[in-house]
Amino acid sequence: MKKHYPAIAALLILFLFPSPMQAQKTLPADMEIELHYGADRLGKRPDQAMQKFRENRLGAFIHWGLYAIPGGEWEGKVYNGAAEWLKSWAKVPADEWLQLMQQWNPEKFNAKRWAQMAKEMGVKYVKITTKHHEGFCLWPSQFTKYTVANTPYKKDILGELVKAYNDAGIDVHFYFSVMDWSHPDWRYDLKNEEDEKAFQRFLTFTDNQLKELATRYPTVKDFWFDGTWDASIKKNGWWTAHAERMLKDLIPGVTVNSRLRADDYGKRHFDSNGHLMGDYESAYERRLPDPVKDLQVTKWDWEACMTIPENQWGYHKDWSLSYIKNPVEVLERIVHAVSMGGNMVVNFGPRPDGDFRAEEKELAKVIGKWTARNGECIYACGYAGWEKQDWGYYTAKGHHVYMVVFNRPYSGQLTAKTPKGTQIIKASLLNGENIKVTETARNEYNVSMPKHEFNEPFVIKLEIKSSESTTNKYREALT
Ligand code: H76
């Protein structure tokens, strides 16, 4: 048995000294416990590859696997749970599920067209499901028979996508589910020696697949792990640290999400000392960080991901079963994420024939039209540190702060409050048109609404200046 006393002591300390403003509690340095598989770095990674990851800001997710074929329906019954989990909802045995491989023949698949669509949408990277929980591989893996190579289609889908996206200047990230329903050695928990042995074999198999992916597709920029929440993984925190290291040794600069990681005590994402493991926090799935509780998000990198319906990642044939977000709602989440210093990834679930559903094509097009005109407030932008206002979101880059307006005020005036020592010296639309700014109080401004009506969210670009010089024009209230 491992000793858990240090972890218990740490928990007690956290209990005795709660700090409600912080999502993650860190201990004073001299109270930290020793970990072999905890965070290997504090704070953000400063290197160029991480910088690129961060500056990309907007990505697309692709969930594509055998689950696209039934599209949420099994033996005449339509399940409204996530389509890529259908095997689980309908309790389909693995061998029966994997028979779907015989129907995998996406005749309309055209990697170049997919890359064109991503480019037009304005995404700078695409995260592709190399293997989801079902175990079916989009590349011809040597380590399992459940791959594209053994389908009527035969061809290496992943290889074609990597090339097409890269040719279009788009980074490719690999989604990889560690949990694998097709593998006899996968375990949810380890209850006896037999389980332990099977699971060690499973981890070796997983290492082999990861090495295979890293060597076959060396331009991959990121591994995004999923299916890592079970007790079996938590009891093998060493392996998660090892997998991260192994990939980083194989691909210089590669980034890895926090979801992979568990420490010596099975603590996930953040280690027992409260430090983020991996390169960026990846728990923001179908939600954004709480701007108050998770205020520390500006201290580490993070990436959120979202679905267009409520919770469908893989192709589901009936989208009428849940609410479908409109393009402005999607845009708002993208800008909101950037305004809090994070990335946003919008999910697509291609059809079994290799084409995208009409709603997704339309959404990509609308977002693309907007990013083509307004992308300046997204790419390479981050948290401005200004008090949020009701009209929308601030993003910042260098000496510029962008006001991204989602709600029009009846007053015709947009309020802006600057931090102490910061002045607004100029405001304009992205097309250069000047916008009137009036100082209304100390560090408070009215930014006038543009003269012509916009029928979509619009951006006002502010030029700012740091100045400590104070005017005696305003008096503080005596209270
Ligand atoms: C639960 C779960 C998985 N994580 C999301 C990113 C989807 O892949 C979903 O199936």
Boltz pocket constraint, residues with backbone or C-beta under 6 A from the ligand:
constraints:
  - pocket:
      binder: B
      contacts: [[A, 63], [A, 82], [A, 84], [A, 85], [A, 226], [A, 285], [A, 313]]
      max_distance: 6.0
